């Protein structure tokens, strides 16, 4: 009897899993004007140390959503984020270049 119950249970249909919810649409690849970063507007900060106040000034000036500080030559991810401002610093800790992405 137990074997018959197990056999029938094995044949029962299992409901399909619910479909995954779609990924939220965000700044990756979005080119809406509200998410565009303009690094040229923050270029006056080249030579500065990227302290938190300087990062915020750069973010606001460039109309960026977020700031990322990178060391020169540091390996970075290749995804392009329209609203991200990158501050590249030299070995002395000074900003040497600014770009979006």
C-alpha positions as CSV (number, residue, x, y, z in Angstrom):
1,X,0.0,0.0,0.0
2,X,2.8,2.4,0.9
3,X,4.5,1.7,-2.4
4,X,1.3,2.4,-4.3
5,X,1.0,5.8,-2.5
6,X,4.5,6.7,-3.3
7,X,4.1,5.7,-6.9
8,X,1.0,7.9,-7.3
9,X,2.6,10.8,-5.5
10,X,5.5,10.6,-8.0
11,X,3.1,10.9,-10.9
12,X,1.3,13.9,-9.6
13,X,1.8,17.1,-11.5
14,X,3.9,19.7,-9.9
15,X,2.8,23.3,-10.5
16,X,5.2,25.2,-12.7
17,X,7.2,27.9,-10.8
18,X,6.0,31.4,-11.1
19,X,7.8,33.4,-13.8
20,X,10.6,35.6,-12.5
21,X,9.7,39.3,-12.2
22,X,11.4,41.4,-14.8
23,X,14.6,43.3,-13.9
24,X,13.9,46.9,-12.9
25,X,14.8,49.4,-15.6
26,X,17.6,51.6,-14.3
27,X,20.4,53.8,-15.5
28,X,22.3,51.1,-17.3
29,X,21.9,51.9,-20.9
30,X,19.2,54.5,-20.3
31,X,19.8,57.7,-22.2
32,X,17.1,59.9,-20.8
33,X,18.3,63.4,-20.2
34,X,17.7,63.2,-16.5
35,X,20.3,60.4,-16.2
36,X,23.0,61.9,-18.4
37,X,26.4,62.7,-16.8
38,X,28.5,65.5,-18.2
39,X,32.1,65.1,-16.9
40,X,33.3,68.3,-18.5
41,X,31.2,70.2,-15.9
42,X,33.3,68.7,-13.1
43,X,36.7,69.2,-14.9
44,X,37.7,72.0,-12.6
45,X,38.2,69.4,-9.8
46,X,41.2,67.8,-11.5
47,X,44.1,68.1,-9.1
48,X,41.9,67.9,-6.0
49,X,41.9,65.1,-3.5
50,X,38.6,63.2,-3.8
51,X,37.3,63.8,-0.3
52,X,33.6,63.2,0.3
53,X,32.8,67.0,-0.2
54,X,34.8,67.1,-3.4
55,X,33.0,63.9,-4.7
56,X,29.7,65.5,-3.9
57,X,30.7,68.7,-5.7
58,X,31.7,66.7,-8.7
59,X,28.5,64.7,-8.7
60,X,26.3,67.8,-8.6
61,X,28.4,69.7,-11.2
62,X,28.2,66.7,-13.6
63,X,24.5,66.0,-13.0
64,X,25.5,62.4,-12.1
65,X,23.7,60.1,-9.8
66,X,26.7,58.4,-8.3
67,X,30.5,58.8,-8.1
68,X,33.1,56.1,-8.3
69,X,36.8,56.8,-7.3
70,X,39.3,54.7,-9.2
71,X,43.0,54.3,-9.0
72,X,44.9,54.8,-12.3
73,X,45.3,51.5,-14.0
74,X,42.8,49.8,-11.7
75,X,40.8,47.0,-13.4
76,X,37.2,48.1,-13.6
77,X,33.9,46.5,-14.7
78,X,32.9,47.2,-18.3
79,X,29.2,48.0,-17.8
80,X,28.4,51.6,-18.8
81,X,26.2,53.5,-16.4
82,X,24.9,56.8,-17.9
83,X,24.5,58.5,-14.5
84,X,27.9,57.5,-13.0
85,X,30.8,59.8,-12.7
86,X,34.3,58.3,-12.4
87,X,37.1,60.1,-10.7
88,X,40.5,58.6,-11.5
89,X,43.2,59.3,-9.0
90,X,47.0,59.0,-9.2
91,X,49.3,57.4,-6.6
92,X,49.4,60.7,-4.7
93,X,45.6,60.6,-4.3
94,X,44.9,63.5,-6.7
95,X,42.2,63.4,-9.3
96,X,43.9,63.1,-12.7
97,X,40.9,62.5,-14.9
98,X,37.1,62.6,-14.8
99,X,34.7,60.6,-17.1
100,X,31.2,59.3,-17.1
101,X,30.2,55.7,-17.4
